[in-house]
Amino acid sequence: MFAIVDIETTGGNPLHAGITEICAVITDGSKVLQVYETLLNPGYSIPRNITALTGISQEMTDKAPVFAEVAAQLHHLLHDKIFVAHNVNFDLGFIQQEFSKAGFSFHPPKLCTVKLARKAFPGRRSYSLGNICGNLGIGIQNRHRAGGDAFATGELFHQCINQLGHAEVLKMAKSTRRKISVPPALSEDDINRLPDNPGVYLFIDQQGKILYTGKANNIQKRVRQHFDVKRGKTALQLERIHKIDFQLCGNELLSLLTEAHVIHKHWPEWNVSGKHVVNKYAIYRFPTQSGYLRLQTEKFRKGSLSGIPFPRFRDAKQTLGRMLHEHDICPVLARSQGRCYVPGCYCENPSEETIATHNQRVEEAMMSLQEQKNRILVQGEGRKTGEKAVILIENGAVAGWGFTEEHQPEIEMVACIEPKPDIPETRAIIASFLRQAKTENKITYQIISLN
Ligand SMILES: [Zn+2]
């Protein structure tokens, strides 16, 4: 039995987008037996161009159920069928992500109708759904709606089966799990039981010592990559792994912080030093004899609070350049390199006032990067639907983290925080996160200033 599935989404990446509509057409390969179709509340706002493409508007999905509400019914329908879609990895990726958030494991065999159509009808100009269907005389009603596309894909699938034969098509169904070499002390089931969610995993030896820790958006998938037979590049001594442990984190940022803490505390043998984010360089400001504050990129001094840490020299240097530009700071006074090229720069008229202006701009530039005077909460995805992860940042340090239900007031969010020791690695991770948050739209995180 096959499930022909099509989804509409708010974007291309399952980590940053949601499903607005799903349709599953169940077929035995020659006739349609059952149809499941529903709009879904994606949990994201729908970009205007997507509404224009699909005709699915915010109002339509606001009243629709969220995926978690239909997950049990949908899992029951799909789990024992071969999953078929046009560009199957796209639809399957979203659906696996949603199932795992809702607590369901979903690893059906998969078939792609793009591949099937290429084989059944070679030499066509295009295999996009619209073009190949047009080419084969398959009409699509409601193109770019899940139902319209799923029915057309189903018809295309039936034609491929007619052309290639049932047995040949079944042979092309791929397991969604790759073959792995399991550590001898463990069973395949131990691996299959690992969650498909963001967090850290730990390889533990017979004595209970942590050999290795890593962070992943999908713990099981990442662990499987370590044991992948085909890649075969891992130099892991599989026989030393006696247990795999994990901690769910809900989102990438908290996974990074947790990984840093495990490495800092246990210094696992296989975690090569420096592989994770460490402060290597920092921007420092210091006064010169002439009274002007100078800015410099240097090796990070451990435990130093005055510098702004960066994992790489290049990042620090680029940021320093941007700081000077954005805050109209004289590059010569701040860096004492070369001649000033800024027309009408204040450095042309040195005075007490010039010093004050210059130093104030330097301080402002540092402050705007540092955010150190703030208590900040960062809220991200939790370990399951309806839960949020909360990270508390105080004076640039990660003070701790915890989990709460959705839509809690600030006081509840602060109350859930479990304190963590301040270590330079988490300071660098959070500094880099906050810097990125200024320029990129970190849609899955919310940054809340507490003062
Ligand atoms: Zn100047």
Boltz pocket constraint, residues with backbone or C-beta under 6 A from the ligand:
constraints:
  - pocket:
      binder: B
      contacts: [[A, 330], [A, 331], [A, 332], [A, 333], [A, 340], [A, 341], [A, 342], [A, 345], [A, 346], [A, 347], [A, 348]]
      max_distance: 6.0
